[in-house]
Amino acid sequence: MADEQTGAVTIAAIAAAAGVSVPTVSRVLNGRSDVAPRTRERVEQLLRDHGYQRRGGRARTRARLVDLVFNDLDSPWALEIIRGVEDVAHAAGVGTVVTAIHRRASATRVWLDNLGARASDGAILVTSALDPELDAELRELQVPAVVVDAAGVPGLDVPTIGATNWAGGLSATEHLTGLGHRRIAFVAGTPDLWASRARLAGYRAGLEAAGLPFDADLVVDGDFGYASGARAADRLLALADRPTAVFAANDQMALGVYEGIRRRGMRVPEDVSVVGFDDLPEARWSSPPLTTVHQPLAEMGALAARTVLRMVDGEAIESPRLELATRLVVRDSTSPSTAAHGGPDDLRGAPPRR
């Protein structure tokens, strides 16, 4: 039952011997009441019989460190989250350890081992599912965790920080329908993220509010990267009845849509209006400046840091799910639909382009 390398009895081995899950053993170790009495007795007996020593049993001397974990660090979006976390951590005299695990189980294992070795006080996981096994390991190490932009709907008793993604998707779509657009495409983000699904739902609600049908041909999957936005634009603009507007689920994909439009010799917003989501710094610097939904990324990072530091201090967290407000920022990448007015010369007083 002992680990081959360390000789220590593991929580997974206890779970296997008891015929229960790792989270169930974790709940017993943490004194949770949601375990059947007979199961609790069986697990506790095995813990005694095998002399289990929890890795988190060390004295809880504050290490003054918080771990911040991303799947990837290749986006300005991540830098905004880091900025918010670092501002709060620095003011509290706490260091920040930033890790990218690249969605690999092996990298997660290495991070957990390093986390235990440096005895960090808390962890902030970004776009993570925080599965039951990972949750159990963090509880065993006595490391409280907060999730930012959770993957899926969190089912665990872990605080999550997000934004009003549905409302943001609705406001972006209503902005375009208000400009007279009737063929509005959507470039979706990674489907396993709760934020992606909420933005798509907001887009559909905006169409419905305007009395427009949902057209699956106008929805293209992306991955939140620039290249996927350009590919989506290529596909959408090749349609016989092409869209007059595109709402992309983040700014990077929206700027990729810009590139796809440019490659076809078309212009933003004269030929196609574009809306993004996030309001990253490059949204203001793009040409034309991008209309987008502002997501308070730095504030989300700051709130996550404040929340995990409160948990480290033993404070109770009143609300497990916190959402910060989004808002539409209108710039120069959107304009009234020419199709709704009979053509560009009707709207702008210019001769038709040839």
N, C-alpha and C positions, 0 to 999 in steps of 0.2 A: 504493500500500500504506500510505502514511502517513495518520494521522488528519487529517481536513480542517481541524480547528480548531487543533491544536497542531503539525502537521507531523511528529509523532513516529511511528515505526513501532510498531504495537501487537502484542501477543501473539496477538490474534485474527487479524490479518492474516497473521502468520507461519504460524499453524495452517492458514488457508485455502490459502495458497500451497503448503504441504507436503502438503495433503490429509489432515491428521490433526486430532484434536480439540484444543481449548484445553488440557485437562488433560495431554495428551501433551507439548505444548510446555513446560508448566509443569514436568513431571517431568524433561525434559531440562535446563531451566534450573537445577533444584535438584539435579542430579547423581544422580537416582534410577536404580537399576539395572533397573527393570522396563520398559525400552523396547528394542525390537528394534534391533540394531546398525545396520542399513541406515536405519531410520527416524531414529535418533539422528544419523547422519551427514548425512542430508538436512536435518533441522531445524537442526543446527549450521551447515551451509553457508549456509542462508538467513539465519540470524542474523548471520553474518559479512558476507554480501553486502549486507545492508540496514542494517548498522551499528546493529543493535538495541541500545538502552540501556534496561535494566530500571528501572522507576520506583523499585523498592526498592533501587537501587544506592547510595543515600545512605549516609553514615556512620551507623552505628547508635548515635547519641547517644540516651540514654534520654530520652523525652519526659515520663516519669512520668504517663502517661495510659493508661487502659483504657476501651475502648468497650463499652457494654452495650446490646444491641439487642433490642427486642421487636417483635412484630407489632402489638400494641395495649397501651395503658397504662390501660385502663378498668376494671381489676380490682384489688381488694386483694391478690390473689394476686401480681401483679407487684410491689406494694410490699414484700411479704415477701422476694422475690428481691433487690430493690434493697437492702434493709436488710442482708442477708447479704453482698452484694458490697461495699457501702460500708464495712462494719465492717472487713473485711480490707484493702481498698484504703487506707483512712484510716490504719490501723496501719502500713502499709508506706510511707506518704508518697506514695501514688499517687492522682491524681484520677480521677473517673469521669464519663464522658460518656454520658448516657442518650438513646437515640433510639427512636422508634416509626416503623416503615415501613409499617404498615397493609396489609401483603401486596401492595404495589404495586411493580412493577419499577422505575418511575421514581424512587420514594422510595429504593429500594435503591441505584440509580445515584448519586443525590445523596449518600447516606451514604458510599459508597465513595470518591467524590471528596473529600469532607470528611475522611474517615479518612486519605487520603494526604496531604492538605494539612497536617493537624495532627500527622502522624507518630506516631499512637498506638502504644503498644508491643504491645498485644494486644486481642483482641475476644472478648466472651462473647455468643453468639447464643442467644436463648430461643425455644423451639418453632419452630426453623428446620429446613428440610430440608438446608441447606448443599449446594446442588447443585454439580456439578463445576466449572461456570464461576465461581461465587462462590468456591469453594475455590481455584481457580487464581489469581484476582485477589488474594486475601489472601496467597497464597504469593509472588506477584510483588512485593507490597508488603512482604514479610517480616514479616507480622503473624500471629503464632500465634493460633489460635482454639480455643475450647471451646464445645460446644453443651449447653444445658440443656433437658431434655425434648424430645428430637429428634422431628421429624416423620418418620415411617417408621423403618425399621431403617437406621441409619447404615452406608453402604457405604464411606465414606472413612476415611482414616487420621487421624481427628480425635477427640480425647477427648470423651466425652459424660458428663453427670451426670444421673442420674434417681433415681427411688425405686422401691421394690418394689410396683409398681402391681398386678400380678397377685395377690400375696399380700394386698394391701389389699382388693381386690375380693372375694377369697375370704373374708376375715375378716368383712367387712360382711354378706355373704350368709349365712354360717354363724351369725352373731349372730341374724339374723332367722329362720332355720329352727329355731334352738335355742329361740326364743320360740313356736314352733308355727305360724308363718306358712307357708302352702302356695301362696298366690297372691302372688308377689313380683315386682313390676315393676322394670324398669331404665331409667333415663333416661340415654342415652349422650351422650358428648361428641363433639367434632369428630372425624370418623372418620379424618382423615389423620394424626392424632397417635398415636405409638406408645403413649403413656400411655392414651389412650382405648380402644384395642383390647385392651390388657392388662387394664384394669379390667373390660371386658365378658367377657373370657376367664375372669377370676377369678370373676365372677358365675355364669357357666355351670358352672364347676367346683364352686362351692358348692351349686348346685341338684343336680348329679349326685351329690355326696357325700351329700346328704339323700334320694336316690332320687326326686327330683322331675323331671318332664320339662321341657325347654326349650320355652317357648311364645312364638313370635315376636310374637304380639299384645301381649305384656306388655313389649316393648322398643320404646321411642320415641326417635328421634334428637333431640338437642338441640345447642346450640352453646356450652355452658358459660356462657350468660348467664341472668339471672334470668327474663326473659320466656319463654325457651324451656322453663324448668322449669314455669312456670304453664300454658303451652299443653299440655305433656305430661300434667300432672295432669288437665286438662280432658278430654283424649282417654281417658286410662286410667280415670277415674272414670265415664265414660259407658258403659263396657263392661257388658254384662248380668251377667257374672261378674267384678266388679271386683276389683282386688288389695286385700289387707289391709295390704300394706307396699310401700314404694317405696324403692329404692336409687338415688340420683342420683350421677352421676360427678363432681360437685363441689358445694361448699357453696352457691354462688350458685344453681345449678339446684334444689338441695334446698329453699332458701328460697322459690324460685318455686313449688315443689310445695306448700309451706305455703299460699301465696296461693290456688292452685287449689283446695285442700281447703277453705279458709275460704269461698271464693265459693259453694261448694255447701252451706254450712251444716253442714259436718262439722268434726271436731276431730282434732288431733294430740296424743297417739297413740291416743285412745280409739277413733277410727274407722279411722285409717290410721297406721301407724308409718312413720317417715321416717329414712333414713340418708344422710349426705353424704360428701364426700371432700375433704380439705385441712386442716380444722381452722383456718379463718381466725378472727380475733378475733370477728366477728359470730356465729359458731356458738355461742359461749358466751353471747352477749347476746340471742339470739333467744328467742321465747316460743312453745313451751318450748325450753330449751337443746337444741341439736342433737347427736344421736349422730352421730359422724363418724369417718372414718379420718384420723388425723394424718399429714400429709406434712411432713417437715422442710424447709420451703421456704427459710427463712433459712439453714439449714445447707447446703442445696444451692447457694445463691448464694455462700456463703462458700467452699465447696469448689471451685466453679468459679473464683473469684477466685484462690485459692491455686494452683490448677492452671495457670492461664494465666500467673501471675507466675513460676512455676517454669519454664515453657516460655520465657518472655522471658529468663530467666537461663541458658538453654541446657541445662537439666536434662531428662533422659529421663523420660517418663511410662510407668510400668510397666504399668498397666492402662488400655486405651482406653475401657472402659465401667465406670463406677462407679455403684452403686445404694445409696441410703441406706434404712434400714428404715422402714416404716410401722407404725402400731399403731392399734387400734380404741380410741376414747374413747367410753364409754357415758354418755349423759346422759338427758334426760327425753323424747326424741321417739320412743322405742320402748317397747313393752310387749307382753305376751303376746297372741297372737291370740285374739280372742273367738270366732272361727269354729271354732277347735279345741276349744272348751269348751262349745259348744252355745248361745252367746249371751251378751250382756253381763251379764244378771242372774246367770247361773251363775258368772261370773268375779268380779264386783265386788259382788254382793249388792244391786244397785240395780234398780229397775223398768225395763222396756224404755223407750227413748226413743220419743216419738211425733212 
